[in-house]
Amino acid sequence: MLPEKYAVFNVRGGKAYVRKDRVKQLRSVDAVVFDCDGVLIDIRDSYNKAISKAAAYILEGLTGHAFPESLTFDEIIFLFRKSGGFNNDWDTVYGILMFTLSNLPRENREKLQKRMEMYGRQPNAFERFSSIREAARKEPVPEVLTNEFFDGLTVRLREFTELLDASGMDSVDKNLVEAPGVSGDFLDFYNSLKRFLHCPEEVGQSIIATVFEELFCGGELFQETYGAELRFNTGQGMIENERLIIRPETLDRLTSVLGKANLGIASGSRLGSAEYVLGDLLERFSPTALVFLETMEENESLQTSVEGLKVNLKKPHPFSLLKAAETFGDFNFALYVGDSMEDAIMVREANDLGKRFLFAGVYRYSGLEDVVLQGFLESGCDLIVPSVNELPVTLETIRREKS
């Protein structure tokens, strides 16, 4: 979708882009559902840093060698999310780890596999990881892990993200184990690594999930959410770096037009972390139109127990959007506001079911504004605004202008 297909006008935070063939539908919007992270809350110094720190921490523990956090900078993380299958940041850490460790020299993989087989039977993530970390520290530092190795690894990791798709972790596995020339020894190593990390299990069992959540939450929120004390992290959580994007006056203006009953949230984050930052602002949304990760997990468990097959209802699956919007009644069009292509895919899949959703992409708080904006334009998003705070004036302008 080329820029000439859009009407463009200036707003406080930059430029707003309106698809000319969607104006009629946008004028009829009578409900709005928001993503949370990157839309209502600025997560640039929280989730992304937690991904980088978790990956570097686990890599050092498994190999005995320090890995730079810069191995996974914002562009790499963006490219994972751009594929549409990495709304859950645990999955991004998984992709980084599996690719990096798979690219170790064969001798280093063999040593790591022996250590994993020796210590992999311990069910507790902290005990399992601590045991292998102590063993790795006693080994000589691998001479091959030089600055040149890391520079080349970053280049290859960027190229690897181009192979990924909306299946997320499955696409990581497919592109690593089905690559030309993969040996039986490598498959044994890969499967040992998955078992050791306990993917994709939950906090307490999974090394990835436990390390990430401790680094992100910090002590108080981790205790509230998971009922456990920190064991990997001794500092404050990355969530302390989060800041509000949404302003109270933005919600006031939207409520005056749409009403509180027609404002919802459909997010892949946990309710506790959203409450921690949004505070009383969460009361500005319809309580029956709030869908967070807990709701998805509950329904996944229910469907799995009934159907006997493991079900994944996380984005880009449209479950959260449909669930949030079902309390709006007979709406004309509901606008979903998101910050990633995964959100755009979710809206498209909801519309494939015969629903009436439009997508508004926000780009200002992505960390890669120009790249995200260009991606939204090329994919033909219905509406693009710098941030959620420019949404009311943009919708008001669309409703007012007749040409």
LINLINDA-V543843 format. One record per helix or strand of 3 or more residues. SS is the DSSP state (H for helix, E for strand). FROM is the first residue (numbers start at 1). LEN is the number of residues. If there is no record, write none. Layout:
# LINLINDA-V543843
ss/from/len
SS/FROM/LEN
SS/FROM/LEN
This chain:
# LINLINDA-V543843
ss/from/len
H/3/3
E/6/6
E/14/6
H/20/8
E/29/6
H/47/17
H/69/4
H/74/9
H/89/14
H/106/14
H/125/13
H/147/15
H/169/9
H/184/14
H/207/20
H/238/4
H/248/11
H/260/3
E/263/4
H/271/14
H/287/3
H/293/15
H/319/10
E/333/6
H/341/12
E/357/6
H/369/11
E/383/3
H/388/13
